[in-house]
């Protein structure tokens, strides 16, 4: 569930609102991607209309998909991920995002050769695979011969702020620490020029009255959605409970209270919307 008690001044880069605003700066975004990918990027183009998923009471949070094109026409999907409880779904979600990128690029019936090289990038505040790495990179390879790549030009990258292996350089380690500690003190002591440049944008966002109003508006919307979701969920469960008790199905009622999949099946069975 999203944290609705923070002020804009208390946000870290891990918070979706601040991350979205900082990454909307083309130059900052370009340098962050260069650091993650280890390649030189000449230019980044951020679409005017960015895709956002509204916060729901189930804790999905505000997600910003930043689709970026470098000079090679590569497409990037970058997302901050704090939901440790959703760790198990990350691989399938990366697959889903990859499919969405391809659908956005190519229309039905067009030549598949029009598909561009693409990267799906998650910056996680937890270890998504438990290997203690700061960086996990996945490409499609042959099981029988791992040196043989499929060549579909898709890559999935997972960054982990909790890593403790010596698998990235000090600047990347500092950046990942900054994600969870986006403060003036941390930035002033940072050695990385990248951190200092990012923090200039962070300070600009936090000191902007316009940004504060936008942030408070989103918080209020989130609170209303959470309360609405709770009320709707409570009403649906009350209806289901009444039906099951009237039919003496107490065992199934107890199961429904613990098993969300079974509960949803019963909602469908009794047409409880």
C-alpha positions in Angstrom: 0.0 0.0 0.0 1.4 3.4 -0.9 2.8 5.7 1.9 0.3 8.6 2.1 2.0 10.3 5.1 5.1 11.7 3.5 5.5 15.3 2.5 7.1 16.1 -0.8 10.3 17.1 1.0 10.5 13.7 2.6 10.4 11.8 -0.6 13.3 9.6 -1.8 14.1 8.7 -5.3 12.5 5.3 -4.7 9.1 7.1 -4.4 7.2 7.0 -7.7 6.3 10.7 -7.8 9.9 11.9 -7.4 11.3 9.3 -9.6 8.9 10.2 -12.4 9.7 13.9 -12.1 13.4 13.4 -12.0 13.5 11.0 -14.9 11.4 13.4 -17.0 14.5 15.5 -17.3 16.1 14.4 -20.5 19.7 15.0 -19.5 19.4 13.4 -16.1 17.6 10.5 -17.6 20.2 10.0 -20.3 23.0 10.0 -17.8 21.2 7.5 -15.5 20.7 5.2 -18.4 24.3 5.5 -19.5 25.3 4.5 -16.0 23.0 1.5 -15.9 23.8 0.3 -19.4 27.5 1.2 -19.6 27.1 2.7 -23.1 27.2 6.2 -24.6 23.7 7.6 -25.4 23.7 10.7 -27.6 20.1 11.8 -27.0 17.0 10.8 -25.1 13.5 11.5 -26.3 10.8 11.5 -23.6 7.3 11.3 -25.1 5.0 14.1 -24.0 2.3 11.7 -23.0 3.7 9.3 -20.4 1.8 6.2 -19.3 0.7 6.2 -15.6 -1.3 3.6 -13.7 -3.6 5.0 -11.0 -3.0 4.0 -7.4 -5.4 1.4 -6.3 -6.1 0.2 -2.8 -4.3 -3.1 -3.4 -1.0 -1.2 -3.3 0.0 -1.1 -7.0 1.2 2.4 -6.6 1.7 5.1 -9.2 3.9 3.6 -12.0 5.6 5.6 -14.7 6.7 3.8 -17.8 9.4 6.0 -19.4 9.7 5.0 -23.0 12.9 6.4 -24.3 14.6 6.3 -27.7 18.4 6.8 -28.1 20.2 7.5 -31.4 19.9 3.8 -32.3 16.2 3.7 -31.9 16.3 1.6 -28.8 13.3 1.6 -26.5 13.5 1.6 -22.7 10.9 0.9 -20.0 12.2 2.1 -16.6 10.3 1.5 -13.4 11.0 2.0 -9.7 9.9 -1.1 -7.7 9.4 -1.0 -3.9 6.8 -3.7 -3.6 8.7 -6.6 -2.1 5.4 -8.5 -1.8 5.3 -8.5 -5.6 8.8 -10.0 -5.9 7.4 -13.3 -7.3 5.5 -11.5 -10.1 8.5 -9.5 -11.4 9.6 -12.0 -14.1 6.1 -12.3 -15.6 5.6 -8.5 -15.3 8.9 -7.9 -17.2 7.5 -10.3 -19.9 4.3 -8.3 -20.0 6.0 -5.0 -20.3 8.2 -6.4 -23.1 5.1 -7.4 -25.0 3.5 -4.0 -24.5 6.6 -2.3 -25.9 6.5 -4.4 -29.0 2.8 -3.8 -29.5 3.4 0.0 -29.3 6.1 -0.3 -31.9 4.5 -2.5 -34.5 0.9 -2.6 -35.8 -0.9 -5.8 -36.8 0.3 -7.2 -40.1 3.5 -5.1 -40.2 7.0 -6.6 -40.8 8.5 -7.9 -37.5 11.8 -6.4 -38.6 10.4 -3.0 -37.6 10.7 -4.1 -33.9 13.5 -2.2 -32.2 16.0 -3.2 -29.6 14.4 -2.9 -26.2 15.3 -2.9 -22.5 13.0 -3.4 -19.5 14.6 -2.0 -16.4 13.5 -2.4 -12.8 15.2 -0.5 -10.0 14.4 -2.6 -6.9 14.7 -1.7 -3.2 14.9 -5.4 -2.5 16.9 -8.3 -3.9 14.6 -9.8 -6.6 16.5 -13.1 -7.0 18.3 -13.5 -3.7 21.8 -13.7 -5.2 23.1 -10.6 -3.4 23.9 -8.9 -6.7 23.5 -5.2 -7.4 22.8 -6.0 -11.1 20.9 -8.9 -12.8 20.9 -8.9 -16.6 18.8 -11.4 -18.6 18.9 -12.2 -22.4 17.3 -15.0 -24.3 19.9 -17.8 -24.8 19.9 -21.4 -25.9 19.6 -23.9 -23.0 21.8 -26.4 -24.8 24.5 -23.9 -25.7 24.4 -20.7 -23.5 26.9 -19.0 -25.8 24.3 -19.0 -28.5 21.9 -16.0 -28.1 18.5 -15.8 -29.7 19.2 -12.4 -31.2 15.7 -11.0 -30.5 17.4 -7.8 -29.1 15.4 -7.8 -25.9 17.1 -7.3 -22.5 15.7 -7.3 -19.0 17.7 -5.6 -16.2 17.0 -5.7 -12.5 19.0 -3.3 -10.2 19.1 -4.1 -6.4 19.7 -1.5 -3.8 20.4 -4.2 -1.2 23.2 -5.9 -3.1 26.5 -6.5 -1.3 28.7 -8.2 -4.0 31.5 -6.3 -5.8 29.7 -6.6 -9.1 29.3 -2.9 -10.0 31.6 0.1 -9.7 31.6 2.5 -6.7 29.5 5.1 -8.6 26.7 2.6 -9.2 26.8 1.5 -5.6 26.5 5.2 -4.5 23.6 5.7 -6.9 21.7 2.7 -5.5 22.3 4.0 -2.0 21.1 7.4 -3.0 17.8 5.9 -4.3 16.8 5.1 -0.7 18.6 8.1 1.0 17.8 11.1 -1.3 18.9 13.8 1.2 21.0 16.9 1.1 23.5 15.4 3.5 24.0 12.3 1.3 24.3 14.4 -1.9 26.8 16.8 -0.3 29.1 13.9 0.7 28.7 11.9 -2.5 31.7 11.6 -4.7 29.7 10.9 -7.9 29.1 13.9 -10.2 26.0 12.0 -11.3 24.5 12.0 -7.8 25.1 15.8 -7.5 23.4 16.4 -10.9 20.4 14.2 -10.0 20.1 16.0 -6.7 19.9 19.4 -8.4 16.7 18.1 -10.1 15.5 16.6 -6.9 15.9 19.9 -5.1 14.1 21.7 -7.9 11.1 19.3 -7.7 10.9 19.5 -3.9 11.1 23.3 -3.8 8.5 23.8 -6.5 5.1 24.9 -5.3 3.5 23.6 -8.5 5.0 20.1 -7.9 3.8 20.2 -4.2 0.3 21.0 -5.3 0.4 18.1 -7.9 1.8 15.7 -5.3 -0.8 16.6 -2.7 -3.6 16.2 -5.3 -2.3 12.7 -6.1 -2.1 11.8 -2.4 -5.7 12.9 -1.9 -6.8 10.8 -4.9 -4.9 7.8 -3.5 -6.6 8.2 -0.1 -10.0 8.4 -1.7 -9.3 5.3 -3.9 -8.1 3.4 -0.9 -11.2 4.2 1.1 -13.5 3.4 -1.8 -11.7 0.1 -2.4 -12.1 -0.8 1.3 -15.8 0.1 1.3 -16.5 -1.9 -1.9 -14.5 -4.9 -0.7 -16.3 -4.8 2.6 -19.7 -4.7 0.9 -18.9 -7.6 -1.4 -17.6 -9.7 1.5 -20.7 -8.9 3.5 -22.9 -10.1 0.7 -21.0 -13.3 0.2 -21.0 -14.0 4.0 -24.8 -13.6 4.1 -25.3 -16.0 1.3 -22.8 -18.7 2.6 -24.3 -18.5 6.1 -27.8 -18.9 4.7 -26.7 -22.1 2.9 -24.7 -23.4 6.0 -21.5 -23.3 4.0 -19.4 -22.2 6.9 -16.3 -24.2 5.8 -16.3 -22.4 2.5 -16.8 -19.1 4.3 -13.7 -19.7 6.4 -11.7 -20.7 3.3 -12.9 -17.5 1.5 -11.6 -15.4 4.3 -8.1 -16.8 3.9 -7.9 -17.6 0.1 -8.4 -14.6 -2.2 -8.5 -16.8 -5.3 -11.3 -18.9 -3.8 -13.1 -15.8 -2.6 -13.0 -14.3 -6.1 -14.4 -17.6 -7.5 -17.3 -17.3 -5.2 -17.9 -13.7 -6.1 -18.1 -14.8 -9.7 -20.3 -17.8 -8.8 -22.9 -15.6 -7.0 -22.4 -12.6 -9.4 -21.4 -10.3 -6.6 -19.9 -7.2 -8.3 
